[in-house]
């Protein structure tokens, strides 16, 4: 995938501003694609998760706010879109052999730098993003890996409401 030096620099700058000894926020990088060869690179900072507020058998429930900055790339039209977002993520986590697994559901708001992407007219710079995902956190290592399926659209605040969907791979660290 080609994201360009500028996008890579933004992601690296985001990681370099994190002071591992004192920060409780957790950084992640997401890369993804659409069904039409569109691409996404995104830097995410996850706040500390809430205290578990419920248990269902072996599952515990938490909410984690996430702040994101990403760049979409449209291969067809050679256009890029900047995306800044905020998403509270509800996670059901349980211990598993060798680590823990989490099922995630997030619904948040995104601000875009452009309203056209691929053949989609998103009509509004304000988009709502929802995702479902799964994450694996191995025991004894500082990283975690996950998959998310994300849909973004304007929830019909302005016509048309074409929307866009991404398949995302996610790699994160905890300090």
N, C-alpha and C positions, 0 to 999 in steps of 0.2 A: 504494500500500500504506500502511496506517495502522499505525505501530508505537508511536506515543505519544511524548510529550516525554521521559519517563524513559529509555526505551530509546535514543533519539537522544542524550541527555545522556551515558549510559554509553559509547557508542561515541565521541563527541567527547572525553570525558575520557580514554579510552584513548589516543587519538591525541595529546592535548595533553601526556601524560606522557613522550612519546618525545622525546629530545634529539637532533635530527638530526646534529649534528656528532660525536657520540661513540658512538652506538648502532649495533650491528651486527645487532640484531634487526630484522626487517622486518614492519611492520604491514600488515594487509589488512582489508577489510570484505567480508562476504558477505551477499547477500540471496537469498532463495529462496522457493519455494512447494512445496506438496504437490499431489497430484492432487485433493484435496478442498478447495482454497482456503486451506489453512493457510499461514502465512507464517513466515519466519525472518529475523532480523537478527543478525549475528554479527561480533564483533571478534576478530581472530586476530593473534597475534605468532608469527612464524616465527624460530627460531634460525638462526644461520649454518649453511648446509649443510655436510655433511661434505666432506672431500677426496674427489674422485672415486675410487671404489674398483674400478672396472672399466670396460672399454670394450668395446663391441660395434660394430665398424665406426665410424661417426661418432657413436654415442651414448655418453655418459658417464653413470655411475650415482652418485647421491648419496642420503643420508638427511638429512632435515630435521625436527627436532622442532617441533611446533606446540602452542601453548597457546591455548585459545579460551574466549570468554564470549559467550553468545548468548541471545536471547529468541525463543521461538516464540509465535505468536498463532493462536488458534483462532477463526475468524470465526463458526462455527456456535454455539459455546457461550460465546463471549466470555471465554475463559480463556487465560491465558498460562503458559508454562513457561520457567524459567531453565535454562540448559544450560552447564555448565563442562566442558571436556574437555582431554585430552592425546592427541596423535596423532603418531607417527613416520610421515613420508611418504617413500616410496621414489620417486625421480624418475629417469627416463631423459631426458636433455636432449641436444639437438643444435643446432648452428648452422643457421640457415636464412637465406634472402635477407632482409636487413633486420632480423635479430634472432635469437632462439632460441625453440625450442618444446620443451616438456616434457610427457611423459606421466607421470601420477602414480597411485600406489596407496597408500592409507593405511588403517591399522587401529589404532583407539585406544579409549580408555575415556572415557565421559561420565557426569557426575552430574547428575540432573535434580531440579528442585524439586517436581515432581508426576508421577504415573504415568498420568494420563489426558490424552489429546490427541486432538482430533477424536472419532472413534468408537473409538479404539484404547485398549485397556488394556495398558499397557506393563509392568505388574506389579512392576517393580523400579526404584528410582531409579538403579541402576547399569545403564548401557546400553553396548553396544559399537557403535562406529560404523566402518563401512568405506566408503571412497569410491574412485571412479575419476575421473580428471579430465584436462584438458588446459590448458596455460597458454602464453601468448604473451608474450615479453619483447622489445619493439622495441629496436633499437640506439639509444643516445644519449638515452634518456628515462628518468626515474626510476620509471615506473609499469609494471605488468604486469596482464594481464587473463586470466581463465580461466573455465572451466566445470567443475563437479563434480556427479556424481550420488552422493548419500549415502544409505545405509541404516543405520538404528539399530534395534537390538533387544537383548533381554537374553540372547541365546544360550542360552535355555531354563534359566536359573538359577532362574526362578520362572514358574509358569504363570499366565496365558497368555503367549504370546510374540508379540503382535500386530505390533510394529514400526511404523516410519514411514519414509518415503522423501522426500527433498528434491532438487529441481533447484536448483542454486546458481550464481549469477553472482558472480564474485570480482574485486575491484579491489585491487591492492596497490602499495606503494611500496618502493623501496630507497633507502637513504641512503648 
